[in-house]
Every structure is written in C-alpha cells, then in structure tokens.
C-alpha cells in the first residue's frame, strides 16, 4: 500500500562532522624522507603534532611542548595511547608498543652515548645505528597510527609541502657539513 505517491520524501538529516584525528597521519615514505634528511630533528615536530592532536581529540590536559622536548620520557605513554586508541575503536592491529618504546629509548640512549666515545669511526657507527633503530621504531609506530586513523597508506598526508622542502634542504646542508667535518677529522686537517 503506497501512502501519497506524490508527497515530498521525508528523511531525517543529521549533521555529521568529519572525525577528528587523534594522532598524526603521515605517509611512511614522506616520514622516512623528513626524518632521515633532518638527522632525526623531524621527531620534534612529529611528537608535538601527535600530542597536540591527542589533546584536541580527547580533551585530556597534556602539555604537548613539554612532552615533545622530554620525548624520551613520554614515548612509552604515547605508544601505549596509540595502541589503546586502536583497541577502543574495535580494530585489530598486532604490534608491540611496549617493546617498540623500549627499543626506541635504548636507541636514544645509544645516540646520546656516542658523545662519550672518542674513536671517530665507532662514534659515526653508533650515531648511524642509533638513527636507523629510531627510524625503524618510528616507522613501525607510524604504520600503527595510520591504521588506527583509517588511512593505512597515509594518503591524507603524502605530498611534500614547500615547508617540507625547506626542512629537507636544511637537513641536507647539515649532512654535507657533517660529512665535511668527518673528512677533515679523518684526514687530520686542522680547522
């Protein structure tokens, strides 16, 4: 039985806002480029963005700036909150946030410990090992963030911006200066 076939259809309209991201989505290639090109300095921006978005999305009073500059002390908290976000959303993602946080903290200590090593080649090796371990851990975490925010490929933030290009350029200049300094030290050239 049809009631009023010429009547205007009635529907319930609900205003829906796009979901507020809880953590910072970045394409893994972009993350890798920015992190390695800046010798790990991109971590400061990445940590700040994650804590800032977390505070905005949850309303929990965290201080993003403090947690960024003392990131080695708050990395465990960040990684477990990312995991909790994934679990609370009903998704299943198998990763080991506590173990990743521990490896990241050890890699940071290894990087800081290189300052106590006097032998140049060992110092360089420790620095590169530390950077690579940190990179592997952070790529693993970024993969979890992207999955939890329903953008597994990180397509929402995959393009390089002008500011990204400037940071990469600055980072490459720092790499060049570091390489020049290493060459001069190994060749015995005085400054």
C-alpha contacts under 8 A as a table, 3 or more apart, distances in Angstrom:
res1	aa1	res2	aa2	distance
2	X	5	X	6.27
4	X	7	X	5.40
20	X	57	X	6.09
21	X	24	X	7.18
21	X	53	X	6.74
21	X	54	X	7.96
21	X	57	X	6.72
21	X	149	X	6.51
22	X	50	X	7.57
22	X	53	X	5.34
22	X	54	X	4.83
22	X	56	X	7.69
22	X	57	X	5.32
22	X	58	X	7.47
22	X	149	X	7.47
23	X	49	X	7.57
23	X	50	X	4.91
23	X	51	X	7.51
23	X	53	X	5.60
23	X	54	X	5.91
23	X	82	X	7.53
23	X	145	X	6.43
23	X	149	X	7.34
24	X	46	X	7.43
24	X	49	X	6.11
24	X	50	X	5.13
24	X	53	X	6.93
24	X	145	X	7.10
24	X	146	X	7.93
25	X	142	X	7.33
25	X	145	X	6.44
25	X	146	X	5.37
25	X	149	X	7.22
25	X	151	X	7.48
25	X	154	X	5.87
25	X	156	X	7.12
25	X	157	X	6.39
26	X	30	X	6.87
26	X	31	X	6.27
26	X	142	X	7.14
26	X	146	X	7.14
26	X	154	X	5.11
26	X	155	X	7.63
26	X	156	X	7.30
26	X	157	X	4.97
26	X	158	X	6.30
27	X	30	X	5.33
27	X	31	X	6.16
27	X	153	X	6.18
27	X	154	X	4.02
27	X	155	X	6.19
27	X	156	X	7.74
27	X	157	X	5.86
27	X	158	X	4.80
28	X	31	X	4.92
28	X	32	X	5.99
28	X	139	X	6.50
28	X	142	X	6.94
28	X	143	X	7.25
28	X	153	X	7.72
28	X	154	X	6.98
29	X	32	X	5.06
29	X	33	X	6.16
29	X	158	X	7.84
30	X	33	X	5.17
30	X	34	X	6.14
30	X	158	X	6.15
30	X	159	X	7.45
30	X	160	X	7.13
31	X	34	X	5.25
31	X	35	X	5.89
31	X	139	X	7.65
32	X	35	X	5.21
32	X	36	X	5.99
32	X	135	X	7.33
32	X	139	X	7.44
33	X	36	X	5.52
33	X	37	X	5.77
33	X	168	X	7.84
34	X	37	X	5.28
34	X	38	X	6.03
34	X	42	X	6.22
34	X	164	X	7.28
34	X	167	X	7.59
34	X	168	X	6.28
35	X	38	X	5.51
35	X	39	X	6.19
35	X	40	X	4.87
35	X	41	X	6.72
35	X	42	X	5.12
35	X	43	X	6.86
35	X	135	X	7.36
36	X	39	X	4.99
36	X	40	X	5.93
36	X	131	X	7.89
36	X	135	X	7.77
37	X	40	X	7.63
37	X	168	X	5.46
37	X	171	X	5.11
37	X	172	X	5.91
37	X	175	X	7.77
38	X	41	X	5.33
38	X	42	X	6.17
38	X	167	X	6.87
38	X	168	X	6.23
38	X	170	X	7.38
38	X	171	X	4.17
38	X	172	X	7.11
38	X	174	X	7.85
39	X	42	X	7.74
39	X	131	X	7.45
39	X	171	X	6.77
39	X	175	X	7.67
40	X	43	X	5.72
40	X	131	X	6.96
41	X	44	X	5.91
41	X	45	X	7.77
42	X	45	X	5.43
42	X	46	X	6.20
43	X	46	X	4.95
43	X	47	X	5.90
44	X	47	X	5.34
44	X	48	X	6.16
44	X	68	X	5.95
44	X	69	X	7.11
45	X	48	X	5.13
45	X	49	X	6.09
45	X	68	X	8.00
46	X	49	X	5.24
46	X	50	X	6.22
47	X	50	X	5.17
47	X	51	X	6.21
47	X	64	X	7.87
47	X	67	X	7.74
47	X	68	X	5.41
47	X	71	X	7.30
48	X	51	X	5.30
48	X	52	X	5.92
48	X	64	X	5.48
48	X	65	X	6.30
48	X	67	X	7.55
48	X	68	X	5.35
49	X	52	X	5.07
49	X	53	X	5.99
49	X	64	X	7.93
50	X	53	X	5.32
50	X	54	X	6.06
51	X	54	X	4.97
51	X	55	X	6.11
51	X	62	X	7.37
51	X	63	X	7.65
51	X	64	X	4.99
51	X	67	X	7.46
51	X	68	X	7.84
51	X	78	X	7.78
52	X	55	X	5.19
52	X	56	X	6.22
52	X	64	X	5.53
53	X	56	X	5.04
53	X	57	X	5.94
54	X	57	X	5.22
54	X	58	X	5.93
54	X	59	X	7.79
54	X	60	X	7.80
55	X	58	X	5.44
55	X	59	X	5.19
55	X	60	X	5.37
55	X	61	X	6.25
55	X	62	X	6.14
55	X	64	X	7.95
56	X	59	X	5.56
56	X	60	X	7.85
62	X	67	X	7.93
63	X	66	X	5.55
63	X	67	X	6.18
64	X	67	X	5.09
64	X	68	X	5.90
65	X	68	X	5.03
65	X	69	X	6.35
66	X	69	X	5.42
66	X	70	X	6.07
67	X	70	X	5.18
67	X	71	X	5.33
67	X	73	X	7.84
67	X	74	X	6.01
68	X	71	X	4.82
70	X	73	X	5.73
70	X	74	X	6.74
71	X	74	X	4.96
71	X	75	X	5.61
72	X	75	X	5.48
72	X	105	X	6.10
72	X	108	X	7.37
73	X	76	X	7.24
74	X	77	X	5.21
74	X	78	X	6.28
75	X	78	X	5.05
75	X	79	X	6.12
75	X	101	X	6.22
75	X	105	X	7.89
76	X	79	X	5.27
76	X	80	X	6.18
76	X	97	X	7.59
76	X	98	X	6.53
76	X	101	X	5.18
76	X	102	X	7.58
77	X	80	X	5.34
77	X	81	X	6.13
78	X	81	X	5.16
78	X	82	X	6.25
79	X	82	X	5.13
79	X	83	X	6.36
79	X	97	X	5.40
79	X	98	X	7.25
79	X	101	X	6.76
79	X	141	X	7.24
80	X	83	X	4.95
80	X	84	X	6.08
80	X	97	X	5.85
80	X	98	X	6.90
81	X	84	X	4.89
81	X	85	X	6.07
82	X	85	X	5.12
82	X	86	X	6.45
82	X	144	X	7.55
82	X	145	X	6.59
82	X	148	X	7.75
83	X	86	X	5.18
83	X	87	X	6.29
83	X	97	X	6.82
83	X	144	X	7.77
84	X	87	X	5.06
84	X	88	X	5.94
85	X	88	X	5.18
85	X	89	X	6.16
85	X	148	X	7.02
86	X	89	X	5.29
86	X	90	X	6.78
86	X	91	X	5.70
86	X	92	X	7.07
86	X	93	X	7.21
86	X	148	X	5.04
87	X	90	X	5.37
87	X	91	X	5.76
87	X	92	X	6.61
87	X	93	X	7.97
88	X	91	X	7.51
89	X	148	X	7.86
91	X	148	X	7.46
93	X	144	X	7.37
93	X	147	X	7.82
95	X	144	X	7.66
96	X	99	X	5.45
96	X	100	X	6.09
97	X	100	X	5.04
97	X	101	X	5.98
97	X	141	X	7.72
98	X	101	X	5.10
98	X	102	X	6.22
99	X	102	X	5.02
99	X	103	X	6.22
100	X	103	X	5.17
100	X	104	X	6.05
100	X	137	X	5.90
100	X	141	X	7.95
101	X	104	X	5.01
101	X	105	X	6.11
101	X	137	X	7.75
102	X	105	X	5.15
102	X	106	X	6.20
103	X	106	X	5.07
103	X	107	X	6.07
103	X	133	X	7.62
103	X	134	X	7.96
103	X	137	X	7.32
104	X	107	X	5.01
104	X	108	X	6.22
104	X	133	X	6.96
104	X	134	X	5.49
104	X	137	X	6.10
104	X	138	X	8.00
105	X	108	X	5.06
105	X	109	X	6.25
106	X	109	X	5.03
106	X	110	X	6.07
107	X	110	X	4.91
107	X	111	X	6.20
107	X	129	X	7.91
107	X	130	X	4.91
107	X	131	X	7.54
107	X	133	X	5.96
107	X	134	X	5.98
108	X	111	X	5.02
108	X	112	X	6.22
108	X	130	X	6.56
108	X	134	X	7.25
109	X	112	X	4.98
109	X	113	X	5.88
110	X	113	X	4.91
110	X	114	X	6.36
110	X	126	X	6.82
110	X	127	X	7.71
110	X	130	X	5.93
111	X	114	X	5.42
111	X	115	X	7.70
111	X	126	X	6.58
111	X	127	X	5.49
111	X	130	X	5.18
111	X	131	X	7.47
112	X	115	X	5.98
113	X	116	X	5.58
113	X	117	X	7.24
114	X	117	X	5.26
114	X	123	X	5.35
114	X	126	X	5.97
114	X	127	X	6.45
115	X	118	X	7.76
115	X	123	X	7.39
117	X	120	X	7.75
117	X	122	X	7.25
117	X	123	X	5.80
118	X	123	X	6.98
119	X	122	X	5.59
119	X	123	X	6.13
120	X	123	X	5.02
120	X	124	X	6.20
120	X	186	X	7.79
121	X	124	X	5.17
121	X	125	X	6.14
122	X	125	X	5.00
122	X	126	X	6.07
123	X	126	X	5.22
123	X	127	X	6.20
124	X	127	X	5.09
124	X	128	X	6.19
125	X	128	X	5.22
125	X	129	X	6.00
126	X	129	X	5.04
126	X	130	X	5.96
127	X	130	X	5.14
127	X	131	X	6.19
128	X	131	X	5.08
128	X	132	X	6.09
129	X	132	X	5.15
129	X	133	X	6.10
130	X	133	X	5.23
130	X	134	X	6.12
131	X	134	X	5.20
131	X	135	X	6.03
132	X	135	X	4.97
132	X	136	X	6.14
133	X	136	X	5.16
133	X	137	X	6.24
134	X	137	X	5.18
134	X	138	X	6.08
135	X	138	X	5.17
135	X	139	X	6.02
136	X	139	X	5.24
136	X	140	X	6.25
137	X	140	X	5.13
137	X	141	X	6.31
138	X	141	X	4.92
138	X	142	X	5.94
139	X	142	X	4.95
139	X	143	X	6.11
140	X	143	X	5.20
140	X	144	X	6.56
141	X	144	X	5.05
141	X	145	X	6.23
142	X	145	X	4.95
142	X	146	X	6.06
143	X	146	X	5.21
143	X	147	X	6.17
143	X	152	X	6.89
144	X	147	X	5.07
144	X	148	X	6.05
145	X	148	X	5.07
145	X	149	X	6.11
146	X	149	X	5.20
146	X	150	X	6.29
146	X	151	X	5.06
146	X	152	X	4.71
146	X	153	X	6.89
146	X	154	X	5.80
147	X	150	X	5.14
147	X	151	X	5.75
147	X	152	X	4.44
148	X	151	X	7.59
148	X	152	X	7.85
149	X	152	X	7.63
151	X	154	X	5.17
151	X	155	X	6.59
151	X	156	X	7.16
152	X	155	X	7.87
154	X	157	X	5.80
154	X	158	X	6.18
155	X	158	X	5.19
160	X	164	X	5.74
160	X	165	X	6.81
161	X	164	X	5.03
161	X	165	X	6.34
162	X	165	X	5.04
162	X	166	X	6.31
163	X	166	X	5.03
163	X	167	X	6.31
164	X	167	X	5.18
164	X	168	X	6.16
165	X	168	X	5.05
165	X	169	X	6.07
166	X	169	X	5.07
166	X	170	X	6.17
167	X	170	X	5.06
167	X	171	X	5.98
168	X	171	X	4.97
168	X	172	X	6.07
169	X	172	X	5.14
169	X	173	X	6.31
170	X	173	X	5.11
170	X	174	X	6.37
171	X	174	X	5.01
171	X	175	X	6.21
172	X	175	X	4.91
172	X	176	X	6.13
173	X	176	X	5.02
173	X	177	X	6.21
174	X	177	X	5.05
174	X	178	X	6.08
175	X	178	X	5.02
175	X	179	X	6.11
176	X	179	X	5.07
176	X	180	X	6.14
177	X	180	X	5.01
177	X	181	X	6.08
178	X	181	X	5.03
178	X	182	X	6.13
179	X	182	X	5.09
179	X	183	X	6.11
180	X	183	X	5.05
180	X	184	X	6.13
181	X	184	X	5.08
181	X	185	X	6.10
182	X	185	X	5.11
182	X	186	X	6.02
183	X	186	X	5.21
183	X	187	X	5.95
184	X	187	X	5.12
184	X	188	X	5.97
184	X	189	X	5.00
184	X	190	X	7.26
184	X	191	X	7.93
185	X	188	X	5.12
185	X	189	X	6.20
185	X	190	X	7.70
186	X	189	X	7.79
